[in-house]
Amino acid sequence: MTTNTMKTTAEKIGLFRMFFTGLLNVYGTYDLVTGRARQVKRAVTDRVILAHLQGKQPYGVYLLVGDRIRAVVADFDIDDLGPPMDFLASAERYGLAAYIERSKSKGYHVWMFLDEAGVSAAKARLVVRHVLEEIGQLNTEVFPKHDRLDTRTTYGNYIYAPLFGALVTKGRTVFLDPRRGLTPSADQWQFLEEVVRVKEERLDEIIEINELDRPNGRAAGLPREGIPLRPSDKTRSVFGLPPCAQRMLTEGVSDYQRVRCFRLAVQLKKAGLPEDLVVAALNAWAAKNRPTGEKRVITEDEILAQVNGAYSRDYRSCGCGDPTVAAYCDPDCPLQNGRPGKPG
């Protein structure tokens, strides 16, 4: 693995600090011989960062500043790439960019980078927990572990930053490239320059449509789109699909195209259609979509990615708990009424 030799040391430190920063008066570290962790109550200077990048002294960042953060991390403490990849796929369906880092000893960190000005830690943690719940990994630790600092939580918890020089050459504390078989990104500095940050407005949208800020969690449904189904349509079967999938396919959609594309792919897969035919069907479906505002129609590459995700694992859920599907629910659907003979 290589690094960008064209960057000066000062440029690397500056770029690193743009992404892995938090409290500036304290940091975590560990003894390279004994492995014993400790807190250091000193300023996070450029020398501290340089020592980390050179592999002389690890740097653990306290991400939480007041109630704001610039990054949130899901810590998968097992040597299994399945859960981190599930997280990436689920996050992508919500329009969230996330990145996998091979941790220093065991497991993987999935980083989500947020607005440089910082976003609400409570919102970011809520959304990450929601994604973890969707993939059945709710016991995964999330950093920071608190929504805000107060008299009881002075510092919070630190997490070791990537790119510790002593481990980079061993393929650890580095970001992995899904486009290259999840091998370490060839140029970690270029990788950081291409990172897509998540805006707080996007978190607000996810929280709102899933009603994550309400005691009972997810929404019962969103406002219905398009023309209501006629009574005769409610029992009509298309490949054995439930009414919600039939309606999305025939009418097209106006938003949440990637999420709904994934749900349709899962349904069509369960109906027994081969992957290539599903891709073709969803490309035809995209022509019916009429995105609102200045949004564009989902692309062929995005459709292919969602279909690949649907066929990569044995997804059984029909998406009844997903508000983007609930918008198309029919009260006579056997899935809603719990009657036998449901589509599966």
MOVENQUI-V300807 format. One record per helix or strand of 2 or more residues. SS is the DSSP state (A for helix, B for strand). FROM is the first residue (numbers start at 0). LEN is the number of residues. If there is no record, write none. Layout:
((SS FROM LEN) (SS FROM LEN))
This chain:
((A 8 11) (B 26 4) (B 36 4) (A 45 8) (B 59 3) (B 67 2) (B 70 6) (A 80 13) (B 98 4) (B 107 7) (B 118 2) (A 120 14) (B 140 3) (B 157 3) (A 164 4) (B 173 4) (A 177 3) (B 182 2) (A 187 6) (A 199 11) (A 230 3) (A 242 9) (A 256 14) (A 274 12) (A 299 13) (A 322 4) (A 333 4))
